[in-house]
Amino acid sequence: MDKSNFSTDTRYTVTLRDASGKTRAANLYVYRVYDQFMVARSTSGDGLLRKIPYSDVEKVVDQKPVDAKERFTFPAALLDEKNWRDKSEMQVYASSAARGK
């Protein structure tokens, strides 16, 4: 796979190769697409933001663009390519003064 197989603000069901080399099904929401990797959130399971190299994706099973009113957003600086040079995953949660956080 490469960059041309993915686009931003799209939900994907893919087959990924994990660290041990086994293939696993994964549901992803792609936030950013870069030359060597994409930044996506796992929508099934832990919900972490991950840096996913295209070489780890075996197959795209399904894709569905997300309407503008239903998109998840993060600050642009958090999704910047330079922030992901030394990271492979990140846990991010929303907070609000109205909720006491």
C-alpha positions in Angstrom: 0.0 0.0 0.0 1.0 3.6 -0.4 -0.2 7.1 0.3 -2.6 7.1 -2.8 -4.7 4.3 -1.2 -5.8 6.5 1.8 -7.4 9.9 2.3 -8.0 12.1 5.3 -11.3 12.1 7.3 -12.2 8.6 6.1 -13.1 5.5 8.1 -11.3 2.3 7.0 -11.6 -1.4 7.8 -8.2 -2.9 7.0 -6.0 -5.9 7.6 -2.9 -4.8 9.5 0.3 -6.7 10.3 1.2 -6.3 14.0 4.6 -6.2 15.6 4.8 -10.0 15.8 4.0 -10.3 12.1 0.4 -11.6 12.5 -2.4 -10.0 10.4 -5.3 -8.5 12.3 -8.5 -6.7 11.3 -8.6 -3.0 12.4 -11.0 -0.2 12.1 -9.4 3.2 11.6 -10.3 6.9 11.3 -7.5 8.5 9.2 -6.6 12.1 10.3 -3.5 12.8 8.2 -1.7 11.1 5.3 2.1 11.6 4.9 4.6 10.2 2.5 5.8 7.3 4.7 2.9 6.9 7.2 -0.6 7.9 8.2 -1.9 9.2 11.5 -5.1 7.3 12.4 -7.2 6.6 15.5 -8.2 3.0 16.2 -12.1 3.1 16.3 -12.3 -0.5 17.5 -10.5 -1.2 20.7 -8.2 1.2 22.6 -8.9 4.4 20.6 -5.2 5.4 20.5 -3.8 7.7 17.9 -1.3 5.7 15.9 1.4 6.3 13.3 0.8 3.5 10.8 3.4 2.8 8.1 1.7 1.9 4.8 3.8 -1.2 4.6 1.9 -2.6 7.7 -1.4 -2.5 5.8 -2.1 -5.7 3.9 -5.5 -5.0 2.5 -8.2 -2.3 2.6 -11.5 -4.1 3.1 -13.9 -1.1 3.3 -13.7 2.7 3.3 -16.3 5.3 4.0 -15.8 9.1 3.8 -17.0 11.0 6.9 -19.4 13.9 6.5 -18.0 17.3 7.7 -20.5 17.5 10.6 -19.4 14.1 11.9 -15.6 14.5 11.8 -13.4 14.2 14.8 -10.9 17.0 15.2 -7.6 17.5 17.0 -5.3 20.6 17.1 -3.2 20.7 13.9 0.0 20.8 15.8 -0.8 17.5 17.4 -1.2 15.8 14.0 1.9 17.5 12.5 4.4 15.1 10.9 7.3 16.4 13.0 5.4 15.4 16.2 5.3 11.8 15.0 9.0 11.3 14.2 9.8 9.7 17.5 6.3 8.4 18.4 4.3 5.4 17.3 1.2 6.0 19.4 -0.4 8.6 21.6 -3.3 8.6 24.0 -5.4 11.8 23.7 -8.6 12.6 25.5 -10.9 15.5 25.4 -11.4 17.9 28.3 -13.6 20.8 29.0 -13.8 23.5 31.7 -17.6 22.9 31.7 -17.0 19.3 32.8 -14.6 20.2 35.6 -11.4 19.0 33.9 
